[in-house]
Amino acid sequence: MNTNGLAFTHVIYADDLILFAKASNREVKVLDDCLEKYCSWSDQLVNRDKSGLIFSKLVTGEQKKAIKGKQNIKAIDQHATYLGAPLFTSKCRSKDFKFLHDRVEARLKGWRCKSLSCASRCTLIKSVTLAIPNYTFSSSDVPVGVCDKMDAVVRRFWWNPKKDSAVRCHQLVPNASTNVDGWTKLWNLNMHERLEMLIWRIGSDILPHKLQFGFEDPLCPVCRLELETPIHILNSCPAARAIWFGQAWGFRPNSITLSNCLDIVKLVINPPMCSGMSFNKSSKEKVAIQIALTLDYIWSLRNNFVFNGPYTHLHNSLRALKLRVAEHLAIVEEDGRISLAPLIIWKPPPPNIVKFNTDAAVKSTYSSIAVVACDDTGLVLKAWAKCLGSSDPIIVEALAIKWALELARIGGFNDIIVESDSKGCIEALLGYPAASCWKIDTICSDVNSLASNFLSICFYWVKREANTIAHELASSTSSLHSSLSCNASSLPPSVVEAWKRDLLIARS
C-alpha cells in the first residue's frame, strides 16, 4: 500500500495473489469487503496468518498501525523472500543476495559430502548445487561478486584442496626464470584437452591406482612384480616398456630417470629430442603429443586389463597407437587444432605407400566385395571385385580386408594403408575389447597373421564419403555375379566418376 495508489490493482501467480491499494481507510474497507465476498462465494478462507502487508516509505507509522489493526494482518519484514528471491533490495545488493552464497556453501560443507568420490561430487554440483540459484537468476540481476563467491565455493569443493596440494612453478621448470609457469606451458601445448587433463592428473598424483586406495594387494595387476605406482604403470612395467620400445620414433624410457610424478609432466613439457630432429617449437610439440598419447594409451590398456581381462596382441596395440598419433599430428599440421572427427574425404597416401580401400555390397542371398589400390598421386593401380556366398555384413567386410592384404602380398607391396567404412571390423583389428565379435575372430586372426608380412601397415576406419571408389565398384559388380580385375583405364563408368570426384576434392 502507498499514499497515491497504482495504475494496476492486482497480480496473480500460481496460488498467490498480490493486491494494490491506497493506504486510506476507505480503500482498506473496500479491500476487506472484497476478501469477505470472495470467501463467501468460494467457501474458502483467507489465511491472514500467512498473509502480509507491504507499505511504501511515505506511509506514516500511525497509518501502518491503523491498517494492520483493521486487516488483522502483520507487515512483511524488509528481508523477506518470495520463491527464493528477495522482495526488497537495498543499496548494498551484494548483502541482499548473500543468502545464495550461504545456501550453496551449506549444501557443500556437510560432513556427508566430504566422503563423496570425484564422480559423486560432480553429480552433486550439477544436479543439486547449480540448481539452487536458478529462480533467483531468472528474476533478479545478481551481482557478479556474489556469483564469483559461489564459483569459488564450488571450485573448492570440486578440487578438495589441501595445504600440501599446490605445485610450485620451479618444481616443473627448475632452470627457468621465476616468472615462467610450468603448468602454463602444459595448457598452451597444442594437444587435446583430455590429454592435458590426464597429464595434470599424473603430475598431481591423483590417478586411481591400488597404492593410492590402499588395496590389500598393492602389486601391479599386469606384471605382478612391483607395487602399482604411476611411475611403474607408465614407465617401469614390462607391458609399458614394450609399448615405448615398439614405437618408431626412437624414445627409450630406460634412458630417462623418473623419480616422481612431476618428472612425467616435465617429460611432456620438455620432451627429449632424438638425433637428427630439429629443435624448433613445432618438432617439440609433435614429440610432446606422441608422449602424451602413449601415456594415455598405456593407462587405457591398464584399465582394460583390470576391468575386461588381458588385452590383445602387442602388434594390434602398437598399430592402434600409431593410428591415434597419425590422426593427431595430421590435424595439427592441417589447421593447428586438435579434432578427433573421422576422415570424411578420400586422401592419397603418403609417398611410397599404397592405399587399399575395401567395401562390400550385401544382397539377400549373396554379397560382392571390392578392393581398390591407389598410389600417392591418387592413380588407381589396380581394382578387384568378386562375389561371395555370405550375406552377413560384418563377415563380408572382414573378408574384404583380408582379401586386400592377400592381394597386397601378391603384388609385392611392403608399405600399405587399409581403409574400410566398417567400424566394427577396424576396431576389432585394432584390439578394442568392446568391439570384438565372435563372427570375425578367425578372420581377424588371419588378417593379423598376414599383417606381419609387411614392413608397415595401418588400418583406418573412414566414413562412406571417403570410401566411394570401393563402394561404387562393389555396387556395380554385385549385379554381374562374377569376378573383376581392372586398372585405371578399364574401370566401370560409375567407378571412374567416383574416382575423379575424389581426386578433385583431394586436390582442391
Backbone torsions as a table, in degrees:
resi	resn	phi	psi	omega
1	MET	NA	143.4	174.0
2	ASN	-138.8	-178.0	-172.2
3	THR	-80.2	-29.5	-174.4
4	ASN	-104.2	-15.3	-177.8
5	GLY	83.9	169.5	-177.3
6	LEU	-122.5	162.5	-179.5
7	ALA	-70.6	-29.9	178.4
8	PHE	-104.8	156.2	-170.8
9	THR	-108.2	-28.2	-176.9
10	HIS	-156.9	159.1	175.0
11	VAL	-136.0	130.4	-179.9
12	ILE	-118.1	128.8	175.2
13	TYR	-138.4	116.7	-178.5
14	ALA	56.3	-122.9	-179.6
15	ASP	-102.6	19.0	178.5
16	ASP	-109.1	143.3	-179.0
17	LEU	-131.1	128.1	176.7
18	ILE	-113.8	122.3	179.9
19	LEU	-108.8	141.2	-179.2
20	PHE	-116.2	136.6	-179.3
21	ALA	-158.4	166.1	174.6
22	LYS	-75.6	150.4	178.4
23	ALA	-84.3	64.8	179.4
24	SER	-130.2	158.0	-178.1
25	ASN	-62.1	-37.9	-177.9
26	ARG	-63.6	-49.3	-176.9
27	GLU	-71.2	-30.7	176.0
28	VAL	-64.1	-40.5	178.6
29	LYS	-66.2	-41.9	178.3
30	VAL	-62.7	-42.3	179.2
31	LEU	-62.6	-41.8	179.7
32	ASP	-65.8	-39.1	177.2
33	ASP	-63.7	-39.1	178.5
34	CYS	-62.1	-42.4	-179.8
35	LEU	-66.0	-40.6	179.2
36	GLU	-65.1	-41.0	179.0
37	LYS	-65.0	-39.9	177.6
38	TYR	-61.6	-42.2	-179.2
39	CYS	-64.8	-38.3	-179.6
40	SER	-71.2	-34.6	-180.0
41	TRP	-74.2	-39.4	-172.2
42	SER	-97.5	-5.0	-175.4
43	ASP	56.8	33.4	176.8
44	GLN	-125.8	152.7	179.5
45	LEU	-112.8	143.6	175.5
46	VAL	-81.0	125.6	178.4
47	ASN	-80.2	98.8	-176.4
48	ARG	-72.9	-19.6	177.1
49	ASP	-70.0	-30.6	179.4
50	LYS	-93.8	-4.9	179.4
51	SER	-90.5	168.0	-178.9
52	GLY	-154.1	159.7	178.6
53	LEU	-111.6	138.6	176.9
54	ILE	-120.0	123.2	-179.3
55	PHE	-110.5	147.9	173.7
56	SER	-79.1	171.1	-176.3
57	LYS	-68.8	-22.8	-176.3
58	LEU	-82.6	-8.9	178.7
59	VAL	-77.8	128.1	-177.4
60	THR	-74.8	163.3	180.0
61	GLY	-63.0	-37.2	179.3
62	GLU	-65.6	-40.1	178.3
63	GLN	-63.8	-42.5	179.9
64	LYS	-59.8	-44.9	-177.3
65	LYS	-65.0	-39.2	-179.4
66	ALA	-68.4	-42.6	-178.8
67	ILE	-66.7	-42.0	178.8
68	LYS	-62.3	-35.4	178.8
69	GLY	-69.3	-40.9	-179.7
70	LYS	-69.3	-41.4	-177.4
71	GLN	-83.3	-16.8	-176.4
72	ASN	56.6	40.1	179.9
73	ILE	-129.8	137.0	-178.7
74	LYS	-81.5	159.7	177.0
75	ALA	-80.9	145.6	-179.7
76	ILE	-81.0	136.4	179.7
77	ASP	-65.8	151.6	-178.0
78	GLN	-67.8	-18.1	-179.8
79	HIS	-100.9	17.7	-178.0
80	ALA	-72.0	154.1	178.7
81	THR	-123.9	157.9	176.6
82	TYR	-134.8	118.1	-176.5
83	LEU	54.5	38.1	175.8
84	GLY	87.0	-4.6	-179.8
85	ALA	-112.3	143.0	-179.7
86	PRO	-68.3	138.2	177.8
87	LEU	-75.6	-31.7	-178.4
88	PHE	-125.9	146.6	176.2
89	THR	-123.3	149.9	179.4
90	SER	-108.5	-171.0	177.7
91	LYS	-69.2	-29.8	178.6
92	CYS	-94.5	88.7	-176.2
93	ARG	-69.3	-29.3	177.7
94	SER	-62.5	-36.5	177.5
95	LYS	-71.6	-34.9	179.8
96	ASP	-63.6	-37.2	-175.7
97	PHE	-102.3	14.2	179.1
98	LYS	-64.4	-22.8	-179.0
99	PHE	-61.5	-28.0	177.1
100	LEU	-64.1	-46.0	178.0
101	HIS	-61.7	-41.2	-179.3
102	ASP	-65.8	-39.6	-179.2
103	ARG	-68.0	-42.0	178.2
104	VAL	-64.3	-43.4	-179.4
105	GLU	-65.6	-40.5	179.0
106	ALA	-64.5	-35.5	-179.8
107	ARG	-68.0	-34.1	-173.4
108	LEU	-95.1	-12.7	-175.0
109	LYS	-100.6	11.1	176.8
110	GLY	-67.9	154.5	-176.6
111	TRP	-66.7	-26.7	179.4
112	ARG	-69.0	-34.1	-176.9
113	CYS	-66.9	-25.0	-177.4
114	LYS	-69.7	-19.6	-178.0
115	SER	-96.1	6.7	-177.8
116	LEU	-78.3	150.1	174.8
117	SER	-77.9	175.9	-179.6
118	CYS	-61.1	-43.9	179.8
119	ALA	-66.6	-37.5	179.4
120	SER	-68.3	-39.0	176.6
121	ARG	-62.2	-39.8	178.5
122	CYS	-61.9	-43.3	179.4
123	THR	-65.1	-41.8	179.3
124	LEU	-62.5	-41.0	-179.2
125	ILE	-66.2	-48.0	-174.8
126	LYS	-71.7	-43.3	-171.3
127	SER	-88.1	-29.3	-173.2
128	VAL	-113.3	-59.5	-171.2
129	THR	-64.4	-46.9	-177.2
130	LEU	-70.8	-12.1	177.2
131	ALA	-87.1	-13.3	-176.9
132	ILE	-61.4	-48.4	-176.1
133	PRO	-90.5	13.3	-173.6
134	ASN	-58.3	-51.3	-176.2
135	TYR	-66.6	-39.7	179.7
136	THR	-62.6	-39.7	178.0
137	PHE	-64.0	-35.4	-176.9
138	SER	-77.0	-19.8	-175.7
139	SER	-114.1	-14.7	-176.0
140	SER	-137.0	156.8	176.6
141	ASP	-92.3	94.3	-175.7
142	VAL	-76.5	133.7	179.5
143	PRO	-60.1	148.6	-179.0
144	VAL	-63.4	-35.2	-179.5
145	GLY	-60.9	-38.8	177.7
146	VAL	-66.4	-40.9	178.2
147	CYS	-63.0	-40.4	178.7
148	ASP	-63.3	-39.5	179.1
149	LYS	-66.4	-39.1	177.0
150	MET	-65.3	-40.6	176.6
151	ASP	-61.1	-40.3	179.9
152	ALA	-63.7	-40.5	178.2
153	VAL	-62.9	-43.5	179.9
154	VAL	-65.4	-41.1	179.7
155	ARG	-63.6	-44.2	179.6
156	ARG	-62.3	-39.4	178.7
157	PHE	-68.3	-38.6	-177.8
158	TRP	-67.8	-47.0	-176.2
159	TRP	-85.2	-16.3	179.0
160	ASN	50.8	61.5	-171.4
161	PRO	-69.2	151.5	174.0
162	LYS	-127.2	167.7	-176.9
163	LYS	-65.4	-29.3	-176.5
164	ASP	-102.7	19.7	-175.5
165	SER	-91.5	-14.0	-178.2
166	ALA	-72.5	146.3	178.1
167	VAL	-117.7	122.5	-177.8
168	ARG	-77.6	156.5	-178.5
169	CYS	-63.3	-43.6	-174.2
170	HIS	-70.2	-13.0	174.3
171	GLN	-69.3	-30.9	179.7
172	LEU	-87.6	-42.9	-177.3
173	VAL	-125.3	80.2	-172.8
174	PRO	-67.4	-26.9	-176.6
175	ASN	-94.8	0.0	-177.1
176	ALA	-86.6	165.2	176.9
177	SER	-68.7	162.5	-172.3
178	THR	-67.7	-16.6	-177.3
179	ASN	-95.3	9.3	179.3
180	VAL	-99.0	124.1	-178.6
181	ASP	-98.7	119.2	-178.6
182	GLY	-64.9	-37.5	178.7
183	TRP	-65.9	-34.4	177.6
184	THR	-61.7	-36.8	176.2
185	LYS	-60.7	-40.0	179.6
186	LEU	-65.5	-47.0	-177.8
187	TRP	-67.0	-25.0	-178.9
188	ASN	-85.2	-7.0	177.3
189	LEU	-64.9	143.1	-176.4
190	ASN	-85.9	69.4	178.8
191	MET	-136.8	169.4	-177.4
192	HIS	-62.5	142.5	-177.2
193	GLU	-61.1	-31.1	179.5
194	ARG	-65.2	-36.3	177.1
195	LEU	-68.6	-41.2	178.0
196	GLU	-60.9	-40.7	179.2
197	MET	-65.9	-37.3	177.5
198	LEU	-63.2	-44.7	179.5
199	ILE	-62.6	-39.8	177.7
200	TRP	-62.7	-41.3	179.8
201	ARG	-65.8	-36.7	177.0
202	ILE	-64.8	-48.2	-179.0
203	GLY	-63.3	-30.8	178.5
204	SER	-86.2	-2.2	179.5
205	ASP	55.9	51.5	178.0
206	ILE	-121.8	18.9	173.6
207	LEU	-68.1	138.2	-179.0
208	PRO	-79.4	93.7	177.6
209	HIS	-122.8	174.8	-171.9
210	LYS	-61.4	-46.2	-177.6
211	LEU	-65.3	-30.6	179.9
212	GLN	-66.5	-37.4	-176.7
213	PHE	-96.2	-0.8	177.3
214	GLY	70.3	43.1	178.3
215	PHE	-65.2	151.7	176.2
216	GLU	-63.2	-35.7	177.3
217	ASP	-108.1	94.6	-175.4
218	PRO	-86.0	6.0	-177.7
219	LEU	-72.6	153.7	178.5
220	CYS	-59.9	127.3	-177.5
221	PRO	-70.3	-15.2	-177.1
222	VAL	-87.5	-53.1	-174.8
223	CYS	-103.0	-22.0	-179.2
224	ARG	59.0	31.7	-176.9
225	LEU	-110.4	-36.7	-176.0
226	GLU	-133.9	171.3	175.0
227	LEU	-65.2	144.3	-179.1
228	GLU	-82.2	102.5	174.8
229	THR	-124.3	163.1	177.8
230	PRO	-57.1	-38.3	179.4
231	ILE	-63.3	-42.3	-179.5
232	HIS	-69.7	-44.4	-177.5
233	ILE	-59.9	-45.0	-170.1
234	LEU	-94.2	-11.1	-175.3
235	ASN	-138.5	-47.8	-170.7
236	SER	-87.1	-24.5	-177.9
237	CYS	-61.9	136.9	179.0
238	PRO	-55.0	-36.6	178.4
239	ALA	-65.4	-41.0	178.2
240	ALA	-66.1	-41.4	-180.0
241	ARG	-65.4	-33.2	176.9
242	ALA	-64.2	-37.7	177.2
243	ILE	-66.3	-44.4	179.7
244	TRP	-63.5	-46.2	-177.2
245	PHE	-70.4	-27.1	-175.7
246	GLY	-76.7	-6.5	-179.6
247	GLN	-88.0	162.1	-169.1
248	ALA	-97.9	5.9	-174.7
249	TRP	-102.6	13.9	165.4
250	GLY	81.1	13.9	179.9
251	PHE	-86.1	131.4	-179.3
252	ARG	-123.0	112.2	-175.8
253	PRO	-67.0	-25.1	-179.1
254	ASN	-72.1	-11.5	178.8
255	SER	-89.1	-2.1	-178.0
256	ILE	-124.9	133.3	179.5
257	THR	-92.0	123.6	177.6
258	LEU	-116.0	109.9	-176.8
259	SER	-97.7	-24.5	179.3
260	ASN	-149.8	177.6	-175.5
261	CYS	-66.7	-31.4	-179.9
262	LEU	-66.3	-25.4	176.8
263	ASP	-64.0	-30.6	177.2
264	ILE	-68.8	-38.7	176.7
265	VAL	-64.2	-41.7	177.5
266	LYS	-61.6	-35.0	179.6
267	LEU	-62.6	-34.2	178.6
268	VAL	-79.9	-41.4	-177.7
269	ILE	-68.2	-45.1	179.3
270	ASN	-121.8	77.0	-174.7
271	PRO	-71.1	147.9	175.0
272	PRO	-70.7	136.4	-177.9
273	MET	-100.5	134.2	179.0
274	CYS	-73.5	157.0	178.9
275	SER	-64.4	137.1	-179.4
276	GLY	94.9	-10.0	179.1
277	MET	-93.1	143.8	177.8
278	SER	-74.1	146.9	-175.7
279	PHE	-97.4	38.6	177.4
280	ASN	-88.2	173.7	-176.1
281	LYS	-63.9	-39.1	-177.9
282	SER	-64.1	-43.1	-179.4
283	SER	-66.0	-42.7	179.0
284	LYS	-63.6	-36.0	179.6
285	GLU	-66.9	-39.2	178.9
286	LYS	-65.5	-41.8	178.0
287	VAL	-65.2	-38.8	178.2
288	ALA	-62.1	-40.0	178.0
289	ILE	-64.2	-42.0	179.0
290	GLN	-62.7	-42.7	179.5
291	ILE	-65.4	-43.9	-179.9
292	ALA	-63.1	-42.3	178.8
293	LEU	-65.2	-37.4	178.4
294	THR	-65.7	-43.9	177.0
295	LEU	-60.4	-43.2	179.5
296	ASP	-64.1	-39.8	-178.1
297	TYR	-70.3	-39.6	177.8
298	ILE	-63.3	-41.9	178.2
299	TRP	-64.3	-38.8	178.4
300	SER	-66.5	-40.0	178.1
301	LEU	-63.4	-40.7	178.0
302	ARG	-60.7	-44.2	180.0
303	ASN	-65.6	-40.7	176.7
304	ASN	-62.3	-37.7	179.3
305	PHE	-65.3	-41.4	-177.1
306	VAL	-70.1	-42.5	-171.2
307	PHE	-100.1	-23.4	-175.6
308	ASN	-122.8	3.3	-179.1
309	GLY	94.4	179.0	-177.1
310	PRO	-56.8	141.2	179.9
311	TYR	-81.0	175.7	-170.4
312	THR	-79.1	-169.3	-175.6
313	HIS	-58.5	146.5	-177.1
314	LEU	-60.8	-37.5	-179.4
315	HIS	-62.4	-37.7	177.3
316	ASN	-64.6	-40.8	179.1
317	SER	-64.2	-42.8	179.8
318	LEU	-65.6	-37.8	178.6
319	ARG	-67.1	-39.3	178.3
320	ALA	-64.4	-41.7	177.9
321	LEU	-66.1	-40.4	178.1
322	LYS	-62.0	-37.8	177.5
323	LEU	-63.7	-44.3	-179.6
324	ARG	-64.9	-41.7	178.7
325	VAL	-62.8	-43.6	-179.9
326	ALA	-62.7	-39.8	178.6
327	GLU	-62.8	-46.1	-178.8
328	HIS	-64.5	-47.1	-177.1
329	LEU	-66.9	-34.8	179.2
330	ALA	-64.7	-41.9	179.9
331	ILE	-68.3	-39.0	178.9
332	VAL	-63.3	-41.0	-179.9
333	GLU	-69.9	-28.8	-177.1
334	GLU	-76.8	-57.8	-174.1
335	ASP	-131.8	10.0	173.9
336	GLY	76.5	7.4	-180.0
337	ARG	-130.0	150.4	179.9
338	ILE	-86.4	132.5	174.5
339	SER	-151.0	136.7	-178.7
340	LEU	-101.7	22.0	178.9
341	ALA	-68.7	139.6	-179.8
342	PRO	-68.0	158.7	-179.8
343	LEU	-66.0	129.4	-176.6
344	ILE	-116.1	-3.5	172.7
345	ILE	-129.9	151.6	178.8
346	TRP	-75.5	137.9	179.2
347	LYS	-130.0	142.8	176.9
348	PRO	-64.3	154.0	179.2
349	PRO	-75.3	168.7	174.5
350	PRO	-63.3	165.8	-179.9
351	PRO	-56.6	143.8	176.6
352	ASN	65.6	19.7	177.0
353	ILE	-126.4	140.0	179.7
354	VAL	-106.9	133.2	179.8
355	LYS	-102.9	130.9	177.9
356	PHE	-111.4	115.3	174.3
357	ASN	-98.1	132.2	-177.9
358	THR	-124.6	150.2	175.9
359	ASP	-161.0	168.4	179.9
360	ALA	-140.0	143.3	173.9
361	ALA	-113.9	116.7	-172.2
362	VAL	-101.4	127.5	173.9
363	LYS	-107.8	-173.6	-175.6
364	SER	-69.2	-38.3	-176.1
365	THR	-120.1	-7.0	-179.1
366	TYR	-152.8	176.1	179.7
367	SER	-143.0	161.7	176.3
368	SER	-127.0	129.4	178.4
369	ILE	-113.9	150.9	-177.2
370	ALA	-138.6	147.0	176.9
371	VAL	-133.9	130.6	178.9
372	VAL	-125.5	126.7	179.6
373	ALA	-107.8	127.5	179.9
374	CYS	-128.9	148.8	177.7
375	ASP	-93.9	-171.6	-175.0
376	ASP	-71.8	-12.0	175.4
377	THR	-90.9	-6.1	-177.4
378	GLY	92.8	0.3	-179.7
379	LEU	-72.4	135.4	176.5
380	VAL	-77.7	110.4	178.8
381	LEU	-75.4	-42.2	-177.7
382	LYS	-161.2	151.2	176.8
383	ALA	-139.0	135.4	-178.1
384	TRP	-130.0	153.0	175.1
385	ALA	-155.8	147.8	176.7
386	LYS	-158.4	164.3	-178.6
387	CYS	-100.9	147.1	178.0
388	LEU	-126.2	156.5	-178.6
389	GLY	-81.3	-12.9	-178.0
390	SER	-84.9	149.8	177.0
391	SER	-123.4	16.7	175.7
392	ASP	-85.5	118.2	-172.9
393	PRO	-56.9	-47.8	-174.7
394	ILE	-69.4	-30.6	178.4
395	ILE	-69.3	-46.6	-177.8
396	VAL	-69.8	-31.9	175.3
397	GLU	-65.0	-41.1	177.8
398	ALA	-67.1	-38.5	177.4
399	LEU	-65.5	-32.8	176.8
400	ALA	-65.1	-40.7	177.4
401	ILE	-65.2	-43.1	178.3
402	LYS	-62.0	-42.1	179.4
403	TRP	-63.7	-36.4	178.3
404	ALA	-61.4	-41.6	179.0
405	LEU	-68.4	-37.4	177.3
406	GLU	-64.3	-42.0	178.7
407	LEU	-67.4	-37.9	178.4
408	ALA	-65.7	-37.2	178.4
409	ARG	-68.0	-41.6	177.9
410	ILE	-64.8	-38.0	-179.5
411	GLY	-75.9	-7.7	177.6
412	GLY	78.8	23.9	178.1
413	PHE	-85.5	129.0	-177.0
414	ASN	-99.3	-29.1	-178.7
415	ASP	-120.7	112.4	-173.7
416	ILE	-135.7	160.3	170.8
417	ILE	-125.2	133.2	179.0
418	VAL	-114.4	123.7	179.2
419	GLU	-117.6	138.7	178.3
420	SER	-145.9	148.8	176.6
421	ASP	-92.9	12.3	175.1
422	SER	-94.7	100.8	-176.8
423	LYS	-64.5	-38.0	-179.3
424	GLY	-62.2	-41.0	179.8
425	CYS	-67.0	-45.6	-177.5
426	ILE	-65.1	-43.1	179.6
427	GLU	-66.4	-35.4	176.7
428	ALA	-65.4	-39.1	178.6
429	LEU	-69.5	-31.4	-179.0
430	LEU	-84.6	-2.0	171.8
431	GLY	89.8	22.5	175.9
432	TYR	-77.7	118.8	-176.6
433	PRO	-60.2	-36.8	-177.0
434	ALA	-69.7	-19.1	-176.1
435	ALA	-96.9	-0.5	-177.3
436	SER	-66.5	138.0	-179.9
437	CYS	-131.5	126.9	-175.9
438	TRP	-63.1	-24.2	-178.6
439	LYS	-64.3	-31.7	-174.1
440	ILE	-114.6	13.7	-179.7
441	ASP	-58.6	-45.4	-179.3
442	THR	-66.1	-41.3	179.6
443	ILE	-64.5	-42.3	178.6
444	CYS	-63.2	-37.5	176.8
445	SER	-63.2	-41.0	176.9
446	ASP	-65.1	-39.5	179.0
447	VAL	-63.8	-43.3	178.4
448	ASN	-63.2	-36.1	177.1
449	SER	-67.0	-42.1	177.5
450	LEU	-67.0	-32.8	-177.7
451	ALA	-64.0	-26.0	-179.8
452	SER	-69.6	-10.5	179.9
453	ASN	-85.1	-4.8	-176.6
454	PHE	-108.1	150.0	176.9
455	LEU	-67.6	-42.3	175.9
456	SER	-146.4	140.4	-179.8
457	ILE	-150.6	138.4	178.2
458	CYS	-132.3	140.5	175.6
459	PHE	-109.9	128.1	-178.5
460	TYR	-123.7	137.6	167.5
461	TRP	-95.7	128.9	178.9
462	VAL	-128.7	160.1	175.7
463	LYS	-75.1	166.7	-178.3
464	ARG	-57.8	-34.6	-179.5
465	GLU	-62.9	-24.4	179.2
466	ALA	-96.9	8.5	-177.5
467	ASN	-133.9	33.2	-172.9
468	THR	-70.7	-31.1	-178.5
469	ILE	-62.6	-53.7	179.7
470	ALA	-65.0	-35.0	179.6
471	HIS	-64.0	-46.0	179.6
472	GLU	-65.7	-38.3	179.8
473	LEU	-66.0	-43.1	178.7
474	ALA	-65.3	-39.6	-179.3
475	SER	-68.1	-42.4	-178.3
476	SER	-71.7	-24.3	-178.9
477	THR	-87.7	-18.6	-174.9
478	SER	-63.3	-25.6	-179.8
479	SER	-87.6	-8.7	-177.1
480	LEU	-87.8	-24.3	-177.8
481	HIS	55.2	38.4	179.9
482	SER	-151.8	168.0	179.5
483	SER	-83.6	159.0	-177.6
484	LEU	-145.0	136.0	175.0
485	SER	-141.5	121.2	-175.6
486	CYS	-149.7	170.5	175.5
487	ASN	-116.5	-165.8	-175.0
488	ALA	-63.4	-29.3	-175.9
489	SER	-84.0	-11.9	-176.2
490	SER	-124.4	24.7	178.6
491	LEU	-72.4	150.0	173.7
492	PRO	-60.4	151.9	-176.1
493	PRO	-56.1	-42.0	-178.9
494	SER	-65.7	-33.6	178.6
495	VAL	-71.8	-39.1	177.2
496	VAL	-61.0	-41.6	179.4
497	GLU	-63.3	-43.2	178.5
498	ALA	-66.0	-38.3	179.5
499	TRP	-63.9	-47.3	-179.6
500	LYS	-64.8	-36.4	179.1
501	ARG	-65.5	-41.3	178.3
502	ASP	-65.4	-41.0	178.8
503	LEU	-63.6	-41.3	-179.4
504	LEU	-63.1	-42.5	-180.0
505	ILE	-69.5	-40.2	-177.8
506	ALA	-66.7	-31.7	-177.3
507	ARG	-92.0	-6.4	-178.7
508	SER	-81.3	NA	NA
